[in-house]
Amino acid sequence: MSDVAEIFDVHISSVSRMIKRGDLPCVNLGGTKRIPRVALEKFVESEIAYCPRFSKPFLRESAS
């Protein structure tokens, strides 16, 4: 979950809330929550905001 929080540039509690709401699916493995890559990709695709000025997808690039 911390990796997802870092990617989205949000606090880990925000990722936890997304999971609790059912917005972001996860799998419990050995007492830790894991978010499958496919689930994360589908979530991002469904949440991409369109920039009206350019009429194409806009997604902030990571700083790394």
N, C-alpha and C positions, 0 to 999 in steps of 0.2 A: 504494500500500500504506500510506503514511503516513496518508492520509485514513481508511482503514478502521481502522487502529490507534487513531486519535483517536476515532472513533465508538465503538469497543468499549472505549476507555480501557485499552488494553494496549500493550506495547512492540511495535515493528515486527517484532522477531524472533518474537513469538508469532504474528503474522499469517503470517510466512514459514513457520513450522512447520505452521500449518493448511493452507497451500498444498501443502507437501511431503507431508503425510499424505493429501492428496486431499480434505480436508474442505471446502476453499474453492477453487473453480475460478478460474483466471486465464488471461489471454491475454498473450502476449509481443508487445509492439509497440515497435519501435525500441530494443530492449535494456532496456525497462522492463516490469514486470509490471503489468497492468491487470486489475482485477476488475470484470466487467460488473455493472451495477446489478441486473439480473434475478437473477444468481447470488447476489449479496449478499442480496437480499430472500428468496430461497428458503432460503439458509443460516440467516438470522435466524428465519424461520418454523419451520424444523425444530429450532431450538435454544431457542425460547421456553420458559421454565420456567413452570409453573403454580403459582400461590400457593395452597396447600391451604386456607388460611384463608378465602379469598374464592372459590375455584374458578373463577377467570378468569385470563387471561393476565397476566403481569407482565413488564414490560420497563422498565428504568431509562431515564428521559428524559435527553437530553443537557443539559449545563450551559448551552449557548448559547441 
